[in-house]
Amino acid sequence: MFAKLRHASPALTFTGIVMFGVLGLAAVGLVIDPRVVTGAPVWLKPAKFAASIAIYAFTLAWIFTYLAQWPRLRRTVGWITAAVMAIEMAIIAGQAYRGTTSHFNAASPLDITLLSIMGVAIVVQTLSTIAVAVALWRQHFQDPALGWALRFGMTLTIVGAFTGGLMTTPTRAQLAAARAGERMTIAGAHTVGAPDGGPGLAGTGWSTEHGDLRVPHFLGLHALQALPIVALLLVRRNLNDRARVRLVGVAAASYASLFVILLAQALRGQSIVAPDLTTLILLASWLLATGAAVAGALNVRQARVGALAV
């Protein structure tokens, strides 16, 4: 598999390996550096981003193994992604070393410049993946269920990536302070309804008291792994191609629905751990609808098997 990944995209494979090394260095930083930034250990963010980039790089390289007929696309997007992720990681780690934040930091001309570079770079990378999505929608797959999982997964990942833009918009409090004549040193936030840095879940830092846009952002970004895993797990079941395609469609619709529910919850300023009645009703409806759709997809198969037996 490693040989296949390296053949599909040397740049992405190398990036994934390097990021595991960065993760190790960040882990050492977590142990020996006691500094805290916005309520979290200073090296936690580099560690999380290194892990996330490594997973994404290897996943994208794996997807490229199914796009053998698109060598120029693989080469271009692979190198763009590798370059962008290197820039992002360098800035995130550099700002952590300085003891400050990388995202939303407008405290100095240097911080503003670094933030702008990160913003432009990640937009370029996200736009480049649209070409991958187009290739996936045009590519023929020997395993139709996996093909649909990759198409839906990449599409949802692109949507999830663009939700990051919601975090870069200055909050009402920041805009009010700017109108009052105060200098805006922070532009944007993960948290909805309060400044970043409040109580959060261990490991992720997601707010336990207010809405947090990182929750739907995380879910959307990882559709690229979640849906193909569903398709691969279905291979172990005694199902024909049509049944597996239907179940992958159900999984994609369910995943997208959960993404929308969590995005709405975050935008309403509500913590993931404190859902109100409206959110609970939406989640219950989502569970029931998903269960009914799965049962319906399986019943169609059983009905056809019964008809054939007769």
Secondary structure, DSSP 8 states (H G I E B T S, - for coil): -HHHHHHH-HHHHHHHHHHHHHHHHHHHHHHH---EETTEETTHHHHHHHHHHHHHHHHHHHHHTT-TT-HHHHHHHHHHHHHHHHHHHHHHHHHHHHTS-STTB-SSHHHHHHHHHHHHHHHHHHHHHHHHHHHHHH---SSHHHHHHHHHHHHHHHHHHHGGGGGGS--HHHHHHHHTT----B---SEESS-TTSSB-TTT--BSSSEETHHHHHHHHTHHHHHHHHHHHHTTSS--HHHHHHHHHHHHHHHHHHHHHHHHHHHTT--TTS--HHHHHHHHHHHHHHHHHHHHHHHHHHHHHHHHH-
